Amino acid sequence: MTHATTSATGIPRDIAAECANFLYREAEYLDHREFGCWLECLSEDLVYLMPIRITRGPEARHLEFSPVGFHMKDTYASMKMRVSRLHTEHAYAEDPPSRTQRLVTNIRVDALDAPEKYDVRSNFMCFRGQGDGIGSDLIVGERLDVLHDTADGWKIAARTVHLAHTTLPTANLGIFL
């Protein structure tokens, strides 16, 4: 859904296009290992969740993801710490650094009741390779974001990542999705 509003200059805005461009730029920062720029995309009140997918019988098919079990449960402070660690010799999972290529697609935007906040859903695919081997990982899923249009630009206020996989297709989660 496209939301057109008027900017301070009176020019119509296409919020859906702005959200899509923001997500594309975020992917570029991550793929180019520009983690300082990526951190600037995050709100300081960020909640970042990656719940575990549940596989059960027909009696519980309505519950696809665990409300209490997570592959990742982070905040802005923990993300900042993870980025800082990448610049040390203690980032074992990222030695050598991963080569990633992210595709972001099927972006859907809906306004929320909170001012300047939008519910943004997108699908993603992330290729990950490391070292000089031929092995690679392909991670696929859906992201449910809350994007906030602030005076400092767009920020991710919340992100929930729903992996399409029931088992992680990678040895570790040393990268950001």
N, C-alpha and C positions, 0 to 999 in steps of 0.2 A: 504494500500500500504506500503510495506517495503522499507525503505531507508537505504542502506548500504553505509557507508563512512569509511574512515580510521581514526583511532584515532592518537594521537601524537606518540604513540608507534608503529604504523604501523599495529595494529590489526583491522580487519574489525569490524565495529559497526553496530548493528541492532537498528536503531533509533526508529522504531515502538515498539520494545520490551522495550527499555529504557523508552519511553513515557508511556507505559502500566504499567511498574513497578513503575514509579513515581506516577501515579494516584492511584495505589493500596496502596502505602505507604501513600499518602495523606489521603485516606479513613481511613486507620488504625490510623493515628494521630488523626483524628476527632473522630472516634469511641472510642478511649481510652482517650479522653479529653486532649490530649497533644497539647494544643493550641499554646504554644511557638514554638514547632517544626513545627506546621502547618504554622505559620506566616513566618517561614523561607522558605517555599515553594512559597511564594508570592513575586512578583516583586514589588519594591517600586513605580513603575508607573502603578500598577494594576488598571484596570477598571473592575468592577464586576456588571453585570446587570441581572435582572430577570424581563423581560417585562411581562405585563399582556396579557393573551390570549384574543383575540377578537372573539366573535361569532356574525356573521352577516349573512344576506341573501346572495343569490347567486351573487348579484352584487359586493360584496366585499370579495369573498372567497380567493382572492390572498393575502390578508393581514391577516395573522394568529396571529401576535403579534403586540401590540401597539408600535409605534416608540417614544411615549412621556409618556406613563403611565407605571410605574414599581412597582412591589412588593418590589424590592430592587434596589438601585443604589448606589454602594459603591466604595471606593478607598482603597488603602493600609492604609491610615491614619484612615479612618473610621472603617476598619476591626480591626486594632490594638486597637482602642478605644473600640470596642465591646468586644474584648478578654479581655482587662483590666477590663472592667465592670463585666465580669463573675467572677472575683475574689473579688467582693464587695458584700455587702448586697442589692444592688440595681438592681440585675439581676433577677427581679421578674419572668420573663417567664421561667427561668432556676432554679427555687427553688421549688421543688427539681430538681437536674440536670437531663437532658434527658439521657436515655439510647438509643443509636443508633447503628444500624448495616447497613452499606452501601454495596451495590453490584454495581460494576462498570463493564460494559460489552460492547461489540460491539465497541471496540476502533478502530478508523480509523485515520490514520496519513498521512498528505500531507505536502510537503515542501512549505514554503512561499518564496517570493522574498527576504525578509530580511534575512541577514545572521544568521544562527543558530536559526531561528524561525520556528515553525511548527504549522500547523492548525491541532488540535486534537479534534475529535468529539467522544463522548461516551454517552452511555445510563446509567442511574443510577436508583436505587431503594433504598430508605432510610426508614427503619423501625424506629419508634420513640415511646418510652414508657416513662412514668414518674411516680414517686411515686410507691405505692403498688397496684394501681388499675389494672384492666384487660384491660382497654382501650388503644388503640394505634393508631398511624397514619402511613399511608403508602404513601410516596411521590415519584412520578415517573416522569422522564423526560429525556431530552437530554441536554448535556453540550457541548458548542462550546468553546473550549479553544484555546488560543495562548500560546504555551509553548516555553520558551527561554532557550537554552542550554548555560549557563554562566560558567565562571570560578569557581563560587561557587556552581555549580550544576544546575539542572533544576529548573525553576521558572515559575509560572503562570503569564503571562503578561496581559492576558485578559480572562474573563470568562463570557459567556452569558448562562443563564439557561432557557431553555424552558420547563416549566412544561406541563405534559400531561393533567393536570386538568384545567377546566375553573374556578373553585372555589377552593380556598386553602383548602386542606383536613386536616388542622391543625389549632389549636386555635391561633398560633403565629409562627413567623419565628425566634425563639430564637436559632436555630441551623444553621449551615453552610451547604450549598449543593455544 
